[in-house]
Amino acid sequence: MKLDTLIVKGIEAKHNPFGAVVPPVYLATTFVQEGLDGFGEFAYSRGANPTKQAFDELFAKVEGSKYAFSFGSGMAATAAAFSLLKTGDKVLLNNNVYGGTFRYVSNVFASQGISYEAVDDLNLLEEKDIAENVRAIFIETPSNPLLRVTDIRRIADIAHKRGILVIADNTFLTPYYQKLFDFGVDIVVYSATKYIGGHADAIAGIVTVNDDALAEKIKFARNTFGGIISPMDAYYLIRGLKTLSVRFDRQTQNTHKIIEFLKSHEAVDAVHYAGSYSQLEKQIQARQASDIGAVISLELNEKYDYKIFAKSLELFDLAVSLGGVESLICQPASMTHESYPKELQDKIGIKPNLLRLAIGVENADDLIADLAQAIKKAKI
Ligand SMILES: *Cc1c(COP(=O)(O)O)cnc(C)c1O
């Protein structure tokens, strides 16, 4: 079955005993056991719940991985992956990642005796430059907010020679456009709050793995730290996932049109999208993913006031997050990447005039007209 069929039809019949067109939601926290001689599959909903289980099994099929574990947020999923690290370990990550991930590594690791290094360009990483205690490489590709692309195959080849885990955050492209297990990754994490749920009404995360031993550890972390998804939110993910392909194709088509418009506008200094940074990244992106997704960022030149621009938009709401059906705009420097020290923001290029767009499913011509009128009002 192709992915766009699987997302609609992939729920196992055993999760749906009466053949309802949509699966039931099991809200129960606890499950009656037959006797002390044998316990059933479900005991207590923190550990396992049928609705959560239905989503996890569905998502594993969609990812093409052996296991998927839903979590109460993308950050809970990332934290579960980071729980595999021990005192003395070091983590490398690309230097523009989700602000919450950076907040985690820059605040939590120190108290656990774990170190990290935010690397400028992981595509230039050489095996000889990797310290002895590096235990994991965490990659967001394309990255947030500058849409830099990392060659996962190359990193995985280097890392695996040294027994280093490769963890990737695939929130921006989802398995519909990018299947990272094909390129040697060990763990893929998602904020399902974004394109998987797709409607800005459920916070959730997912960890996917192939390896049995890693799966046991992630399952242990979920049950022990308790960062679970509620059955109702698991249901929202099942519902949202069904339209992933139609939503995401439309959002991405809109994005290509908007990029063309912005590139041709004299007010625009730079447009960042997956593969725009260099010829090399363009090639990697084309090899690794089937399209660019629907997050871009832009910089207006100094003849335009970016604050007036952001305020004048009528169809792009000023809000953090992405992946819902509505278009959003935000300023990464103050809204999503405020956990980055100012010097690091400057070094990476998270400037005040860098604005991130999350493109929705609205009509592309309407979105372009809205951008055009707001640019006009922003002229100084
Ligand atoms: C939003 C996001 C996260 C965190 O997910 P939450 O569901 O908000 O906890 C992690 N990574 C990326 C790339 C994100 O966009």
The ligand as an ORCA input file, in Angstrom:
! r2SCAN-3c Opt
* xyz 0 1
  C       7.369     22.269     17.392
  C       8.613     21.521     17.185
  C       9.152     20.697     18.192
  C       8.536     20.579     19.563
  O       7.276     20.019     19.517
  P       6.107     20.317     20.573
  O       5.009     19.442     20.078
  O       5.814     21.770     20.492
  O       6.627     19.928     21.915
  C      10.295     19.982     17.901
  N      10.903     20.078     16.703
  C      10.426     20.870     15.730
  C      11.160     20.934     14.432
  C       9.283     21.624     15.934
  O       8.824     22.424     14.954
*
